[in-house]
Amino acid sequence: MSLSAEFSITKRLIITTTVVASLLVIISTIWTFYETRHEIDEIYDARLGQSAKILALSMKHLLNEPFPDQTKIYADWYSGIQVQAAGRDDTPTQYGHAYEQNLMFQVFDEKGSLLLRSPGAPVSLFVHSTDQGFIDFDMAEEAWRSFLIAVPVLSDDSTSAYLLVAEKRSVRDELMDDIALSTVVPQLVLIPLLALVIVILSNKFLRPIRELKQAVAQRSINKLDSISVPNPTVELNPLIAQLNDLFGELDKAWQREKRFTHTAAHELKTPLAVLRLNTENALNSRNEDELHADLQQVLAGIERSDRLIQQLLMLSRIESRHDIQFEPFDLITCLQDAISGLAPFALKQQQALSLNGPDKMVIKGNPTLLLSLFSNLIDNAVRYSGAGSVISVNVTETDSLPERSWVKVQVTDSGVSIPPSIHHKIFEKFFRAHSEQGDGAGLGMSVVLDIVNFHDGQLQLLQPDYPQGNTFEVCLPKGC
């Protein structure tokens, strides 16, 4: 994989989370600002309308007083606020709050004649009597928000008066700016703090991944033991388990390879030395009989080496268990093939070789491995039972073993019995029960045991019922 295609999960997680969180904060801030602005407008409009209505209830009494007196009284209050507030609009006084400078009202009749106004309010009208309700207008380059209401103040047959209450838009804008500032500043501070928290949490929660990386980096072909992390997680545990299984299989394969190499080198050393010696003798032979005898020894040495190599390869294949599949097949046919392959050797030694059992017995297994298994057992019987011996292969179906349907195969010979003292060693690698008779490497019975175990079967050497003889019993599950 190219370097440009690599990426850091931690960096992407931090950047993505920070960006998404920042966008959410910004969207939340914008939504809060506009929602707050809407609420402020509603509250101020409600207050403006309520103030107009309260003031309108007292208009009838105010308008009964002379207009100049009312104006003077209001002007005195207004002047007191200006003096005590010293020009500031955020200072409360005994006459009221300086913020009242941002408010005004006008009272006029239906002819447009001004009846009453607050100090600072213009003498001219900015609205018409028909424009009742909320009205926006500009005065002295400032935006105002007003509420106009009709007030009956004269006698029953007189016309109505109108009350206009207004406030500067800047009052609301200032409040909204303060709210926006108090909202945005914490949010802006929150974003880097959030990024810092994400970095800290990411480093903390992704620590098991770094620990796993370090543990894997410490493994080599000579160190394939199981790995573990100090802080395992639910997500990493399956991966760690799979890695440990992989390391276990790799270690087994490596050990098999070393064992196979060592065994092959050790076991082939002697046959090759014998082949070399016999070949040199053949080259130095002085007559045809000596040459023929030496060549016979060379041929026998080649056969021994070939048999050893085949056993080593079979042993390696069984241990690795690669490309080995089970399938239904006829066990009787398999035994017939094994016997037919060894019949010439039995006839050569005048041995009686027989197969006893049903005409057909279908089981599930690997035909090639089972052919090798029974060929090894029958071959041992032919080799070591001696001339004129009786060798029989008996096949029966048994239910003496629990849970499954089993097939029992017994290979019996009438040769010299294997001493009971070495029964437990007979299936060990490189152990030879008849070292004085045979020329094998002691791998045949080990291969047999591995094949039986691979098929979840059972193998044992039975105690003889007669003064001499040997019986190897193989029990295999039918599996079909």
matplotlib code that plots the C-alpha trace (Angstrom):
import matplotlib.pyplot as plt

x = [0.0, 1.4, 2.2, -0.4, -3.1, -2.3, -4.1, -4.3, -7.5, -6.7, -6.1, -9.3, -11.3, -10.1, -10.5, -13.9, -15.3, -14.0, -15.4, -18.8, -19.0, -18.0, -20.6, -23.2, -22.1, -22.3, -25.7, -26.9, -25.6, -27.3, -30.5, -30.4, -29.7, -32.6, -34.9, -33.9, -34.4, -37.8, -38.7, -37.2, -39.4, -42.4, -41.7, -41.0, -44.0, -46.2, -44.7, -45.2, -48.8, -49.5, -47.9, -50.0, -53.2, -52.4, -51.6, -54.7, -56.9, -55.7, -55.9, -59.4, -58.3, -55.0, -56.7, -59.1, -56.1, -54.6, -52.1, -49.3, -49.5, -49.2, -46.3, -44.4, -44.9, -43.6, -40.7, -39.7, -39.5, -37.5, -35.1, -34.5, -33.6, -31.2, -29.5, -29.1, -28.1, -25.5, -26.1, -25.9, -28.8, -28.1, -28.4, -31.5, -32.6, -35.3, -37.3, -37.0, -34.5, -32.3, -33.5, -36.7, -34.9, -35.3, -39.0, -41.7, -45.4, -47.8, -51.5, -53.4, -57.0, -58.5, -57.7, -54.0, -53.7, -51.2, -52.8, -49.9, -46.4, -43.4, -40.3, -38.1, -41.0, -41.5, -44.3, -45.1, -46.9, -45.3, -48.4, -52.0, -55.0, -55.9, -52.6, -53.5, -51.4, -47.6, -45.8, -42.1, -40.8, -37.5, -36.9, -33.6, -31.9, -33.0, -35.4, -38.4, -41.0, -44.5, -47.9, -51.0, -54.3, -57.6, -58.7, -62.2, -61.5, -64.2, -68.0, -70.1, -70.8, -67.2, -64.5, -61.7, -58.1, -55.2, -52.2, -48.8, -46.2, -42.8, -39.3, -36.0, -35.1, -31.6, -32.9, -33.8, -30.7, -28.4, -30.1, -29.8, -26.2, -25.4, -27.2, -25.5, -22.1, -22.7, -23.8, -21.1, -18.0, -18.6, -19.3, -16.1, -14.1, -15.9, -14.7, -11.0, -11.8, -13.9, -11.1, -8.7, -11.1, -11.5, -7.7, -7.3, -10.2, -9.1, -5.6, -7.0, -9.6, -7.3, -4.4, -5.3, -4.8, -1.3, -0.6, -1.7, 0.5, 3.5, 2.7, 2.5, 5.7, 7.5, 6.7, 9.0, 9.5, 11.3, 8.8, 5.3, 3.8, 0.3, -0.2, -2.1, -2.8, -3.0, -6.4, -8.4, -11.7, -14.8, -13.9, -10.3, -10.8, -12.0, -9.0, -6.6, -8.1, -7.8, -4.2, -3.3, -4.9, -2.9, 0.4, -0.4, -0.9, 2.2, 4.3, 3.1, 3.9, 7.3, 8.0, 6.8, 9.1, 12.1, 11.2, 10.7, 14.0, 15.8, 14.2, 14.8, 18.5, 19.0, 17.2, 18.4, 22.0, 22.5, 20.7, 22.6, 25.9, 25.0, 24.0, 27.3, 29.2, 27.3, 27.8, 31.5, 31.6, 29.7, 32.2, 35.1, 33.5, 35.8, 33.2, 29.5, 28.2, 29.8, 28.4, 24.9, 25.0, 26.2, 23.5, 20.9, 22.0, 21.9, 18.3, 17.3, 18.8, 16.8, 13.7, 14.4, 15.1, 11.9, 9.8, 11.3, 10.7, 7.1, 6.6, 8.1, 5.9, 2.8, 3.6, 4.1, 0.9, -1.1, 0.4, -0.3, -3.8, -3.8, -6.0, -7.4, -11.1, -13.5, -15.9, -18.0, -16.3, -16.3, -13.9, -13.9, -12.6, -9.9, -8.8, -8.8, -6.5, -4.1, -4.0, -3.6, -0.6, 1.1, 0.0, 3.1, 5.3, 3.1, 3.2, 7.0, 7.1, 4.4, 2.1, -1.7, -3.4, -7.2, -10.0, -13.1, -16.1, -19.2, -19.3, -19.5, -19.0, -19.4, -17.7, -16.8, -13.1, -10.1, -9.5, -5.9, -4.9, -6.9, -5.2, -1.9, -3.0, -4.0, -1.1, 1.3, -0.4, -0.6, 3.0, 4.3, 2.5, 4.0, 7.5, 7.8, 5.4, 7.8, 7.6, 4.5, 2.5, -1.2, -2.4, -6.1, -8.0, -11.4, -14.0, -17.1, -19.6, -19.8, -22.0, -19.9, -18.6, -21.1, -22.7, -21.7, -21.8, -18.4, -16.4, -13.8, -10.9, -8.5, -5.2, -4.0, -0.8, 0.5, 4.1, 6.1, 4.3, 5.5, 6.5, 3.9, 6.6, 7.0, 3.3, 3.2, 6.2, 5.1, 3.4, 6.2, 8.2, 11.4, 10.8, 11.5, 10.1, 11.9, 15.2, 17.0, 14.7, 13.5, 15.1, 12.5, 12.9, 10.3, 7.8, 5.1, 3.2, 3.5, 1.8, -0.9, -1.7, -1.8, -4.2, -6.5, -6.5, -7.2, -10.3, -11.3, -10.8, -9.1, -6.0, -4.6, -2.4, -4.4, -3.0, -2.6, -5.1, -2.6, 1.0, 2.1, 0.6, -0.3, -3.6, -3.8, -7.4, -8.6, -12.0, -13.3, -16.6, -18.8, -19.7, -22.5]
y = [0.0, 3.4, 5.9, 8.4, 5.8, 5.5, 7.5, 7.9, 6.8, 9.0, 12.1, 11.5, 10.8, 14.0, 16.2, 14.8, 15.0, 18.5, 19.7, 18.1, 19.4, 22.9, 22.9, 21.7, 24.5, 27.1, 25.9, 25.8, 29.4, 30.7, 29.0, 30.3, 33.8, 34.0, 32.2, 34.7, 37.6, 36.4, 36.0, 39.4, 41.0, 39.3, 40.4, 44.0, 44.2, 42.8, 45.3, 48.1, 47.1, 46.7, 50.1, 51.7, 50.2, 51.1, 54.6, 54.8, 54.0, 57.2, 59.4, 60.7, 62.2, 63.5, 65.3, 67.1, 69.0, 72.0, 70.8, 73.1, 71.9, 68.3, 69.0, 70.9, 68.1, 65.5, 67.8, 68.2, 64.5, 64.1, 66.8, 65.2, 61.9, 63.7, 65.5, 62.5, 60.1, 62.5, 61.6, 57.9, 55.6, 52.7, 54.6, 54.5, 57.7, 58.8, 60.1, 56.9, 55.1, 56.9, 54.3, 56.3, 58.6, 55.8, 55.8, 58.4, 58.8, 61.1, 61.8, 63.4, 63.7, 62.5, 65.8, 65.3, 67.9, 67.0, 66.9, 65.5, 64.2, 63.1, 65.3, 64.6, 63.5, 65.4, 67.8, 66.3, 63.0, 60.1, 57.9, 58.3, 57.4, 54.6, 52.9, 51.3, 48.5, 48.0, 50.5, 50.8, 54.3, 56.2, 59.4, 61.3, 58.5, 56.0, 53.1, 53.1, 50.6, 51.9, 50.9, 53.1, 52.7, 54.7, 56.1, 57.6, 60.6, 63.2, 63.2, 60.5, 62.6, 63.7, 62.1, 59.9, 60.6, 58.4, 57.2, 56.4, 54.7, 54.1, 52.9, 52.9, 49.8, 50.1, 49.1, 45.7, 45.5, 46.2, 43.5, 41.0, 41.9, 41.4, 38.0, 37.0, 38.0, 36.2, 33.1, 33.2, 33.8, 30.8, 28.7, 29.9, 29.0, 25.7, 24.6, 24.5, 23.0, 20.4, 19.6, 19.2, 16.9, 14.9, 14.6, 13.4, 10.9, 9.6, 9.0, 7.3, 5.1, 4.2, 3.2, -0.5, -0.2, 1.2, -1.5, -4.2, -2.6, -2.8, -6.4, -7.4, -5.5, -7.5, -10.8, -12.6, -16.0, -17.0, -15.4, -16.5, -16.7, -15.4, -11.6, -9.7, -6.0, -4.5, -2.8, -5.3, -4.1, -5.8, -4.7, -5.8, -9.1, -11.0, -9.6, -10.6, -14.1, -14.4, -13.1, -15.6, -18.4, -17.3, -17.1, -20.5, -22.0, -20.2, -21.5, -25.0, -24.8, -23.4, -26.2, -28.8, -27.4, -27.4, -30.9, -32.1, -30.6, -32.1, -35.5, -35.6, -34.6, -37.1, -40.1, -39.7, -39.4, -43.1, -44.4, -42.0, -43.0, -46.7, -45.8, -44.1, -47.1, -49.6, -47.5, -47.2, -51.0, -51.5, -49.3, -51.3, -54.7, -57.2, -59.6, -59.6, -61.4, -58.8, -56.0, -57.5, -57.9, -54.3, -53.0, -55.0, -53.2, -49.9, -50.7, -51.7, -48.5, -46.5, -48.3, -47.6, -44.0, -43.7, -45.3, -43.0, -39.9, -41.0, -41.5, -38.1, -36.4, -38.2, -37.2, -33.6, -33.5, -35.0, -32.6, -29.6, -30.8, -28.7, -29.7, -32.7, -33.2, -35.9, -37.7, -40.8, -43.8, -47.7, -48.9, -52.4, -51.2, -49.2, -52.3, -54.4, -51.8, -52.0, -55.8, -56.0, -53.7, -55.9, -59.3, -59.9, -59.4, -61.8, -64.4, -64.1, -65.1, -67.7, -65.9, -66.2, -62.8, -62.5, -59.9, -60.8, -58.5, -57.3, -56.6, -52.9, -50.5, -46.8, -44.4, -40.7, -39.9, -39.3, -42.3, -41.5, -41.2, -44.3, -46.2, -45.2, -46.2, -49.8, -50.2, -49.4, -51.9, -54.7, -53.9, -54.2, -57.6, -58.8, -57.6, -58.8, -61.8, -64.1, -66.6, -68.8, -66.6, -66.0, -62.4, -61.5, -58.2, -58.3, -55.6, -55.4, -52.7, -52.2, -50.3, -50.9, -47.3, -44.6, -41.7, -42.8, -45.7, -47.2, -49.5, -51.8, -53.0, -55.6, -56.5, -59.8, -61.8, -65.0, -63.8, -63.3, -61.2, -57.7, -57.7, -56.1, -53.9, -51.9, -51.6, -48.1, -47.1, -48.8, -45.6, -43.2, -41.6, -43.4, -46.3, -49.7, -52.8, -55.1, -53.2, -56.4, -57.4, -54.3, -51.4, -48.8, -45.4, -46.0, -43.6, -46.0, -46.5, -42.9, -42.0, -44.6, -43.0, -39.5, -40.6, -42.3, -39.2, -37.0, -39.1, -39.0, -42.7, -45.1, -47.3, -49.9, -53.0, -55.8, -58.5, -61.8, -64.6, -67.2, -67.9, -65.6, -63.2, -59.5, -57.7, -53.9, -52.7, -49.5, -48.0, -45.3, -43.4, -44.0, -40.3, -40.9]
z = [0.0, -0.9, 1.8, 0.5, 1.1, 4.8, 7.4, 11.1, 12.8, 15.8, 13.7, 11.6, 14.7, 16.4, 13.3, 12.3, 15.8, 16.4, 13.1, 13.6, 17.2, 16.1, 13.4, 15.9, 18.3, 15.6, 14.4, 18.0, 18.6, 15.5, 16.3, 19.9, 18.7, 16.3, 18.7, 21.5, 19.2, 18.4, 22.0, 22.9, 20.2, 21.5, 25.1, 24.2, 21.9, 24.7, 27.2, 24.7, 24.1, 27.8, 28.6, 26.0, 27.4, 31.0, 29.9, 27.8, 30.9, 32.6, 29.5, 30.2, 33.5, 32.2, 29.3, 31.7, 33.1, 31.2, 28.7, 29.7, 33.4, 32.3, 30.1, 32.8, 35.3, 33.0, 31.9, 35.5, 36.0, 32.8, 33.8, 37.2, 35.5, 33.2, 36.0, 38.3, 35.5, 34.2, 30.6, 31.1, 30.1, 32.5, 35.8, 38.0, 39.8, 42.2, 39.3, 37.3, 35.1, 32.5, 30.0, 29.7, 27.3, 24.8, 25.3, 24.2, 23.8, 22.0, 22.4, 19.5, 18.3, 15.1, 13.4, 14.1, 16.8, 19.4, 22.9, 25.0, 24.6, 26.6, 26.8, 23.8, 21.7, 18.4, 17.9, 14.6, 14.0, 12.3, 12.0, 11.1, 13.2, 10.8, 11.4, 14.7, 16.2, 15.9, 13.6, 12.7, 11.7, 11.5, 13.4, 13.5, 11.7, 14.3, 14.1, 16.4, 17.3, 18.3, 19.3, 18.4, 20.3, 20.2, 23.5, 24.1, 26.4, 25.7, 26.1, 24.5, 21.4, 20.9, 18.8, 20.0, 20.9, 20.0, 22.1, 20.5, 22.7, 21.1, 21.9, 20.1, 18.2, 19.6, 23.0, 21.7, 19.5, 22.5, 24.5, 21.7, 21.1, 24.8, 24.7, 21.5, 22.9, 26.2, 24.2, 21.4, 23.6, 25.8, 22.7, 21.0, 24.2, 24.3, 20.8, 21.7, 25.1, 23.3, 20.9, 23.9, 25.6, 22.4, 22.0, 25.6, 25.4, 22.0, 23.3, 26.4, 24.7, 21.7, 24.0, 23.7, 19.9, 20.5, 23.0, 20.5, 17.9, 20.2, 21.2, 17.5, 16.6, 19.3, 17.6, 15.2, 13.7, 16.8, 19.2, 18.3, 21.8, 22.5, 22.8, 25.4, 26.1, 29.6, 28.8, 26.7, 25.1, 23.8, 20.3, 20.4, 22.2, 19.0, 17.0, 19.8, 19.9, 16.1, 16.1, 18.9, 16.9, 13.8, 15.8, 17.3, 13.9, 12.5, 15.4, 14.9, 11.2, 12.0, 14.5, 12.0, 9.3, 11.7, 12.9, 9.3, 8.2, 11.3, 10.9, 7.1, 7.6, 10.4, 8.9, 5.4, 6.5, 7.1, 3.9, 1.8, 3.3, 2.7, -0.9, -1.4, 0.0, -2.1, -5.2, -4.6, -4.1, -7.4, -9.2, -7.7, -8.3, -10.1, -11.4, -12.5, -9.4, -7.0, -9.2, -9.3, -5.5, -5.0, -7.3, -5.4, -2.3, -4.1, -5.2, -1.7, -0.3, -2.8, -1.8, 1.9, 1.2, -0.9, 1.8, 4.4, 2.3, 1.7, 5.4, 6.2, 3.6, 4.9, 8.5, 7.5, 5.6, 8.5, 11.0, 8.8, 7.9, 4.7, 1.7, 3.6, 3.1, 4.2, 1.9, 1.9, 0.5, 0.7, 3.4, 1.9, -1.4, 0.4, 2.3, -0.9, -2.6, 0.4, 0.4, -3.4, -3.2, -0.6, -1.9, -4.0, -0.9, 1.1, -1.6, -1.8, 1.9, 1.4, 3.8, 3.8, 3.5, 3.8, 4.2, 6.2, 6.4, 4.6, 0.9, 1.5, 4.4, 3.6, 6.1, 5.9, 5.9, 3.7, 1.4, 0.7, 4.4, 5.4, 2.5, 3.9, 7.5, 6.5, 4.1, 7.0, 9.3, 6.7, 5.6, 9.1, 9.5, 6.2, 7.1, 10.7, 11.1, 9.2, 6.4, 6.3, 8.7, 8.6, 8.2, 8.4, 8.1, 9.8, 9.4, 11.7, 12.7, 16.5, 18.9, 21.9, 21.7, 22.7, 20.8, 17.3, 14.9, 14.7, 12.3, 13.8, 11.7, 13.1, 11.4, 13.0, 12.2, 13.7, 14.1, 17.2, 19.7, 20.5, 24.2, 26.4, 28.0, 24.8, 23.8, 25.1, 22.9, 19.7, 18.3, 19.2, 16.4, 15.4, 17.8, 16.1, 17.8, 15.4, 14.9, 14.2, 11.4, 9.5, 7.7, 8.5, 10.3, 12.9, 11.5, 10.1, 13.4, 14.2, 10.9, 11.6, 15.0, 13.5, 10.8, 13.4, 15.6, 12.6, 12.0, 15.7, 15.9, 18.3, 17.9, 20.2, 20.2, 21.8, 24.0, 22.1, 22.8, 21.7, 22.6, 19.8, 17.3, 17.2, 16.6, 15.8, 16.3, 14.6, 15.4, 13.1, 13.3, 10.2, 10.0, 7.5]

ax = plt.figure().add_subplot(projection="3d")
ax.plot(x, y, z, "-o")
ax.set_aspect("equal")
plt.show()
